[in-house]
């Protein structure tokens, strides 16, 4: 059995994983389902991913390089993974570089006991952020513009994908709470579908806390919500979910990975997520938190070069930015409270992530970031920036 590799913790520090690492015997048993893998019996694990919400490993099986992922069945259902794979196949047909889900002739996801599995063809790009915690900012000045351009290409390819949203589950991207005229009532409705969220909120003054934190932003965003037409999107766009063609100058996105949060949201939601997760140093102490204004400008410039934002989306984006994490944070509370039974991490998700990000956007640097996004969009719209 592999050594217990450490995973990325909520604070950015390595911690013991919530899910046991994949074993060689487990991988070989899974790959034996796939008729094209004659070398399944000789498969070996090359690398264990430090990502925290599932167990994943890079695997060698003869000439094949594969990514094998194991999810708790309560976190990802077979139907949810099949929906994720269907979206990926649509994007691949539209020219977006995404991994290929492998199939056994009938399905591309399989359940064995308490776990659900998937196997993806490994892509050839460089995983320059493989060991970086999620939400690590770009390490190269070349990357933001390339990331923005590829995100726009994904949205263009997604316009012809008309499929209902995924079922509600832990670790779920959505805009239903922030787009509701009554976000507290919508939170209560969400809690009825996520028992862990309901259990965590029970006995807490969450209505007062969340209502006060949302108030400075929700009223300004709501008039713009209807301008964000629904669209299947990635919803977790940050540097460590992208593969690259090169390390230095001229680097382009060679692959888009980790579609675990893909769902029917909007292009504006996806773009706001990309900014929120890659332009702010959330893993740094709040007093020394870095805002990467150059990355904001370049990501928006790259996106605009492929898909200029319609006026309604451009007007909505600065008001959406402080709210884009809210729905996911609520589902993350459910994951930590119910699925892995970590009250400490549930507290971090609620206090530091859900409320903490809202409080940060209500103060100096957060407010200035929203104003800067509006400024850059105005310049792009008027042709003042290149």
Protein Blocks (a to p, Z undefined) as FASTA:
>chain_A
ZZddddddfkopacddfbdcddfklmmmmmmmpmklmmlmmgccfbdcfbfkbccdddde
hjbccddddddfklpcfklmmmmmmmmmmmmmnopacdddddehjaccdcehjbccdddd
ddfbdcfklmgcehiacfbfklmmmmmmmmmmmmmmmmmpccddddddehiadfklmmpm
blmlmmmmmmmmmmklmmmmgopaklmmmmmmmmmmmmmmmmmmmmmccdddfklacfkl
cccfbfbehiacfbdehjllgccfbfklmmmmmmmmmmccfkbcfklcccdfklmmmmmm
mmmmmmccdfklmmmmmmmmmmmmmmmmmmmmmmmmmmnopaklmmmmmmmmmmmmmmmm
mmmmlmmmmmmmmmmmmmmmnopaZZ
